[in-house]
Amino acid sequence: LLREEVSRLQEEVHLLRQMKEMLMKDLEESQGGKSSEVLSATELRVQLAQKEQELARAKEALQAMKADRKRLKGEKTDLVSQMQQLYATLESREEQLRDFIRNYEQHRKESEDAVKALAKEKDLLEREKWELRRQAKEATDHATALRSQLDLKDNRMKELEAELAMAKQSLATLTKDVPKRHSLAMPGETVLNGNQEWVVQADLPLTAAIRQSQQTLYHSHPPHPADRQAVRVSPCHSRQPSVISDASAAEGDRSSTPSDINSPRHRTHSLCNGDSPGPVQKNLHNPIVQSLEDLEDQKRKKKKEKMGFGSISRVFARGKQRKSLDPGLFDDSDSQCSPTRQSLSLSEGEEQMDRLQQVELVRTTPMSHWKAGTVQAWLEVVMAMPMYVKACAENVKSGKVLLSLSDEDLELGLGVCSSLHRRKLRLAIEDYRDAEAGRSLSKAADLDHHWVAKAWLNDIGLSQYSQAFQNHLVDGRMLNSLMKRDLEKHLNVSKKFHQVSILLGIELLYQVNFSREALQERRARCETQNIDPVVWTNQRVLKWVRDIDLKEYADNLTNSGVHGAVLVLEPTFNAEAMATALGIPSGKHILRRHLAEEMSAIFHPANSTGIREAERFGTPPGRASSITRAGKEENSSGIKYKAGRLPLGKIGRGFSSKDPDFHDDYGSLQNEDCGDDDSQGRPEQCRLEGYNGLEVTNV
């Protein structure tokens, strides 16, 4: 039991020791926790102060937020009221827009109807214009025929005047014998000769030649009273007594040829130098002889005065001499009617006819055979350069001299300061030189500067340059020699695409061999059909654009320079370039695609068609896609201008820009390899172009 008690006590002691250790640990832990609690209370006070500050700031922020909320509520109310006002305004604007759209649609329909009516009217006017041109051409041909008939009638009337003068001369010689007159006298008209009164038979016929001429003139053209009036003999002539026999008329015909009769000198000689007139004739014709002597003196003075003016004065002097011989001098002194009252009287019209006769010599005679008057008439009428006629009269006396003139002679001798005028003269002279060598004149010679400036420029859509071409007298030969530099420097064509358009138009003329008839024939055949587009004019292209439902853009091509030769002969002018020229916006892909399809259907097959047309008309098709204008070739005789090949460049690149006004970017024509005029030592207005030894190959 003791042992059990001891073991129990030992266990209790052990337990008490463990409890003691645990209490000691708890005491230590409690002492350490108390110090930590003291420290945490200090931190808590600091944190509490911070929290109170944050709480104060939060309260302030909350108050500020409440104030902002109130302000935002007020602003929201204002915005709501403004939105309501805006909604009301928007509704009114929408109503106005609907009304505007409705009115616009109505006006657009009216405008379309008006445009259709204008298009129909324009087509009608175009047809009337071509009809008027055809009628004008027919009238011109008719006028030419009438002019030739008038020339024949004038010549015949001159012969009749000469015969009448001879008849009067014979009458004057027959009046010598007074007894013979008394023996032939019958009751009729009385003529006083001093104090003696005598009567002559008034109804005897004239000579056979005069009678036949009168019948021919009176009865050849009865439907034209004006013509009969123009060739009718003065009534005072028919009242004169005539006792001339047919033998005397035959003698007069043998004594002089018609050409001699027509000359004023023969008329004066036949009247003033008759066969020993008697006293009666001297008394009757003394005023006539005196007048003729005064007339001869005046003529001699005029000839002396005109000797200093050169050969041109002698050329036109014949008309003036004819005009100065008044047929009234051949009548009796008591005659009251004068041929100046007749329409047959010679006036300035005869001088014009003389000039036209000289022009006719130009067409039928080689230049080397021309006289001075022919040269001057050619320069004034054919070349349309009357400003150089005076200098030509002083320095050029024949066609041979004209053929031998150099460019320096043209400038210094004739005063041709304009380089284009010198070139025009040089090309014409060389053309006539080639014609004398066996070839005919070029077809380009038929294209005068009026046609180029008015018709051709209008056809290619560049009529705004008409005045410049008119001032520089650009004709067909000049067209074939024009270069980009000439267009820009002399003719004020600064836009590159317009230069390309002009050069391609010249290219088309070359393909038809500068034949207006061939060109008009081809254009007439394609007027109502979409064929042969290379010869289309600018107006025909506009019509085609309207026909493919793009009429609202068609007017943008007016005066743009877009014509058939540009569309066919230049491959870089594609559908995109055409769309830009028409002003179609880049965003309208459907319209651009439609235009491309229409162009590919018409203009792509046109190259082969153009070759076939060229073969048909016998014209060279070899210049189809680029421009030939001037390259220089040196040889032993000097500089010769040969037909070179210069590429046009990609003119379609100019249309890729957004500028619709065809700026200078259009085209990239290279500068021709030719000398610059500015390198000459002469001033601008009188520079030499250096065309010595020019060889005209294109013409």
WOSULCOR-V606043 format. One record per backbone hydrogen bond with DSSP energy under -0.5 kcal/mol. CO is the residue of the C=O (numbers start at 1). NH is the residue of the N-H. E is the energy in kcal/mol with one decimal. If there is no record, write none. Layout:
((CO	NH	E) (CO	NH	E))
This chain:
((1	5	-2.8) (2	6	-3.6) (3	7	-2.9) (4	8	-2.1) (5	9	-2.7) (6	10	-2.8) (7	11	-2.1) (8	12	-2.4) (9	13	-3.1) (10	14	-2.8) (11	15	-2.7) (12	16	-3.1) (13	17	-3.0) (14	18	-2.3) (15	19	-2.7) (16	20	-3.0) (17	21	-2.8) (18	22	-2.6) (19	23	-3.1) (20	24	-2.8) (21	25	-2.5) (22	26	-2.8) (23	27	-3.0) (24	28	-2.7) (25	29	-3.0) (26	30	-2.9) (27	31	-2.8) (28	32	-2.5) (29	33	-2.4) (30	34	-1.8) (31	35	-1.5) (32	36	-1.7) (33	37	-2.3) (34	38	-1.8) (35	39	-2.0) (36	40	-2.6) (37	41	-1.8) (38	42	-1.2) (39	43	-1.8) (40	44	-2.4) (41	45	-2.2) (42	46	-2.2) (43	47	-3.0) (44	48	-2.9) (45	49	-2.4) (46	50	-2.4) (47	51	-3.0) (48	52	-2.3) (49	53	-2.1) (50	54	-2.9) (51	55	-2.8) (52	56	-2.3) (53	57	-2.8) (54	58	-2.9) (55	59	-2.4) (56	60	-2.4) (57	61	-2.9) (58	62	-2.8) (59	63	-2.5) (60	64	-2.6) (61	65	-3.0) (62	66	-2.5) (63	67	-2.3) (64	68	-2.9) (65	69	-2.7) (66	70	-2.2) (67	71	-2.5) (68	72	-3.3) (69	73	-2.5) (70	74	-1.9) (71	75	-2.6) (72	76	-3.1) (73	77	-2.0) (74	78	-2.2) (75	79	-3.0) (76	80	-2.5) (77	81	-1.9) (78	82	-2.5) (79	83	-3.0) (80	84	-2.0) (81	85	-1.9) (82	86	-2.8) (83	87	-2.9) (84	88	-1.9) (85	89	-2.6) (86	90	-3.3) (87	91	-2.1) (88	92	-1.9) (89	93	-2.5) (90	94	-2.7) (91	95	-1.9) (92	96	-2.1) (93	97	-2.9) (94	98	-2.4) (95	99	-2.1) (96	100	-2.6) (97	101	-3.0) (98	102	-2.4) (99	103	-2.5) (100	104	-3.1) (101	105	-2.5) (102	106	-1.8) (103	107	-2.9) (104	108	-3.0) (105	109	-2.2) (106	110	-2.1) (107	111	-2.9) (108	112	-2.7) (109	113	-2.2) (110	114	-2.5) (111	115	-3.0) (112	116	-2.5) (113	117	-2.4) (114	118	-2.7) (115	119	-2.7) (116	120	-2.5) (117	121	-2.4) (118	122	-2.9) (119	123	-2.6) (120	124	-2.4) (121	125	-2.7) (122	126	-2.8) (123	127	-2.5) (124	128	-2.5) (125	129	-2.8) (126	130	-2.6) (127	131	-2.3) (128	132	-2.8) (129	133	-2.4) (130	134	-2.5) (131	135	-2.7) (132	136	-2.8) (133	137	-2.5) (134	138	-2.5) (135	139	-2.9) (136	140	-2.5) (137	141	-2.5) (138	142	-2.8) (139	143	-2.9) (140	144	-2.4) (141	145	-2.4) (142	146	-2.7) (143	147	-2.6) (144	148	-2.3) (145	149	-2.3) (146	150	-2.8) (147	151	-2.4) (148	152	-2.2) (149	153	-2.5) (150	154	-2.8) (151	155	-2.6) (152	156	-2.4) (153	157	-2.6) (154	158	-2.3) (155	159	-2.0) (156	160	-2.3) (157	161	-2.7) (158	162	-2.3) (159	163	-2.7) (160	164	-2.8) (161	165	-2.4) (162	166	-2.3) (163	167	-2.5) (164	168	-2.4) (165	169	-2.2) (166	170	-2.7) (167	171	-2.5) (168	172	-2.4) (169	173	-2.2) (170	174	-2.1) (171	175	-1.2) (173	176	-1.1) (174	177	-0.8) (176	178	-1.1) (177	181	-1.4) (178	182	-2.3) (179	183	-2.3) (180	184	-1.3) (181	185	-0.6) (182	185	-0.7) (189	200	-0.9) (191	198	-1.7) (193	195	-0.5) (193	196	-1.8) (196	193	-2.5) (198	191	-2.2) (200	189	-0.5) (201	242	-0.6) (207	211	-2.7) (208	212	-2.6) (209	213	-2.2) (210	214	-2.8) (211	215	-2.4) (212	216	-2.3) (213	217	-2.6) (214	218	-2.7) (215	219	-2.0) (216	220	-1.3) (221	224	-1.2) (223	225	-0.7) (224	228	-1.8) (225	229	-2.4) (226	230	-1.7) (227	231	-1.2) (228	232	-0.7) (229	232	-0.5) (234	237	-1.4) (234	238	-1.1) (235	239	-1.3) (237	240	-0.9) (245	249	-1.5) (246	250	-2.5) (247	251	-2.6) (248	252	-2.4) (249	253	-2.3) (250	254	-2.2) (251	255	-1.7) (252	256	-0.8) (257	261	-2.3) (258	262	-2.1) (259	263	-0.7) (263	267	-1.6) (264	268	-2.4) (265	269	-2.3) (266	270	-2.8) (267	271	-1.2) (268	272	-2.6) (269	273	-2.1) (274	276	-1.1) (278	282	-2.0) (279	283	-2.4) (280	284	-2.5) (281	285	-2.7) (282	286	-0.8) (285	289	-2.6) (286	290	-2.4) (287	291	-2.4) (288	292	-2.7) (289	293	-2.5) (290	294	-2.4) (291	295	-2.4) (292	296	-2.7) (293	297	-2.3) (294	298	-2.5) (295	299	-2.4) (296	300	-2.5) (297	301	-2.3) (298	302	-2.5) (299	303	-2.4) (300	304	-2.0) (301	305	-2.4) (302	306	-2.2) (303	307	-0.7) (304	307	-0.7) (305	308	-0.6) (306	309	-1.2) (307	310	-0.9) (310	313	-0.8) (310	314	-0.7) (311	315	-1.6) (312	316	-1.9) (313	317	-0.7) (314	318	-0.5) (315	318	-0.6) (316	320	-1.2) (317	321	-2.7) (318	322	-2.4) (319	323	-2.1) (320	324	-1.8) (321	325	-1.1) (322	325	-0.6) (324	326	-1.2) (325	327	-0.5) (326	329	-2.3) (327	330	-1.7) (328	331	-1.0) (332	335	-1.6) (338	341	-2.1) (339	342	-1.3) (342	345	-1.2) (347	350	-1.2) (347	351	-0.9) (348	352	-2.0) (349	353	-2.5) (350	354	-2.5) (351	355	-1.9) (352	356	-2.3) (353	357	-2.4) (354	358	-1.9) (355	359	-2.0) (356	360	-2.1) (357	361	-1.8) (358	362	-1.5) (359	363	-1.3) (360	364	-1.2) (361	365	-1.9) (366	369	-1.5) (367	370	-1.6) (370	399	-2.1) (371	375	-2.1) (372	376	-2.3) (373	377	-2.4) (374	378	-2.5) (375	379	-2.3) (376	380	-2.3) (377	381	-2.9) (377	382	-0.8) (378	383	-2.6) (379	385	-2.5) (385	388	-1.5) (386	389	-1.3) (388	392	-2.0) (389	393	-2.6) (390	394	-1.4) (391	395	-1.6) (392	396	-2.8) (393	311	-0.8) (395	397	-0.6) (397	372	-0.6) (398	402	-1.5) (399	403	-2.3) (400	404	-1.3) (402	405	-1.1) (406	410	-2.3) (407	411	-1.9) (408	412	-3.0) (409	413	-2.4) (409	414	-1.1) (410	416	-2.1) (415	417	-1.4) (418	422	-2.2) (419	423	-2.2) (420	424	-2.4) (421	425	-2.4) (422	426	-2.8) (423	427	-2.9) (424	428	-2.1) (425	429	-2.7) (426	430	-2.5) (427	431	-2.0) (428	432	-2.4) (429	433	-2.2) (430	434	-2.5) (431	435	-2.0) (432	436	-2.0) (433	437	-1.1) (434	439	-1.7) (435	438	-1.2) (442	445	-1.3) (443	446	-1.8) (444	447	-1.3) (444	476	-0.5) (446	448	-1.0) (447	476	-2.9) (448	452	-1.9) (449	453	-2.5) (450	454	-2.4) (450	455	-0.6) (451	455	-1.0) (451	456	-2.6) (452	457	-1.7) (454	458	-0.7) (455	459	-2.0) (456	460	-1.9) (457	462	-3.0) (458	461	-0.8) (459	538	-3.7) (461	561	-0.8) (462	465	-1.7) (463	466	-1.7) (465	469	-2.0) (466	470	-2.3) (467	471	-2.5) (468	472	-1.8) (469	474	-2.0) (470	473	-1.0) (473	475	-0.6) (475	479	-2.2) (476	480	-1.6) (478	481	-1.4) (478	482	-0.7) (479	482	-1.1) (483	487	-2.2) (484	488	-2.1) (485	489	-2.6) (486	490	-2.2) (486	491	-1.4) (487	493	-2.9) (492	494	-1.1) (495	499	-1.9) (496	500	-2.4) (497	501	-2.7) (498	502	-2.3) (499	503	-2.5) (500	504	-2.5) (501	505	-2.0) (502	506	-2.2) (503	507	-2.0) (504	508	-2.0) (505	509	-1.9) (506	510	-2.3) (507	511	-1.9) (508	512	-1.7) (509	514	-3.6) (510	513	-1.6) (512	515	-1.2) (514	516	-0.7) (515	519	-1.9) (516	520	-2.8) (517	521	-2.3) (518	522	-2.2) (519	523	-2.3) (520	524	-2.3) (521	525	-1.8) (522	526	-1.2) (524	527	-1.0) (529	531	-1.8) (532	535	-1.4) (533	536	-1.6) (536	564	-2.4) (537	541	-2.1) (538	542	-2.0) (539	543	-2.0) (540	544	-2.2) (541	545	-2.4) (542	546	-2.0) (543	547	-2.1) (544	548	-1.3) (545	550	-1.7) (546	549	-1.4) (550	553	-1.6) (550	554	-0.6) (551	554	-0.5) (551	555	-0.6) (553	556	-1.2) (554	557	-2.1) (555	558	-1.3) (557	560	-1.7) (561	563	-0.7) (563	566	-0.5) (563	567	-1.7) (564	568	-1.9) (565	569	-2.2) (566	570	-0.8) (569	571	-0.7) (570	573	-1.3) (572	574	-1.6) (574	578	-2.2) (575	579	-2.7) (576	580	-2.2) (577	581	-2.3) (578	582	-2.1) (579	583	-0.8) (579	584	-2.4) (580	583	-0.5) (585	588	-1.4) (587	589	-1.7) (588	592	-1.8) (589	593	-2.6) (590	594	-2.5) (591	595	-2.5) (592	596	-2.3) (593	597	-2.2) (594	598	-2.2) (595	599	-2.6) (596	600	-2.5) (597	601	-1.6) (598	602	-1.1) (599	602	-0.6) (599	603	-2.7) (599	604	-0.8) (603	606	-0.6) (604	607	-0.8) (605	609	-1.4) (606	610	-2.9) (607	611	-1.8) (608	612	-2.1) (609	613	-2.5) (610	614	-2.4) (611	615	-2.4) (612	616	-2.1) (613	617	-2.4) (614	618	-0.6) (614	619	-2.7) (621	624	-0.6) (627	629	-0.7) (627	646	-2.0) (631	642	-1.4) (633	640	-1.7) (635	638	-0.9) (638	635	-1.2) (640	633	-1.3) (640	642	-0.8) (642	631	-1.2) (642	644	-0.8) (644	646	-0.5) (646	627	-1.2) (647	670	-0.8) (648	668	-0.9) (649	651	-1.6) (650	653	-1.3) (651	654	-1.2) (652	655	-1.1) (653	656	-1.2) (654	657	-0.6) (658	660	-0.6) (659	662	-0.6) (663	666	-2.0) (665	667	-0.5) (672	674	-2.0) (676	679	-1.5) (677	680	-1.8) (683	686	-0.9) (684	687	-0.8) (691	694	-1.5) (694	696	-0.6) (695	697	-1.0))
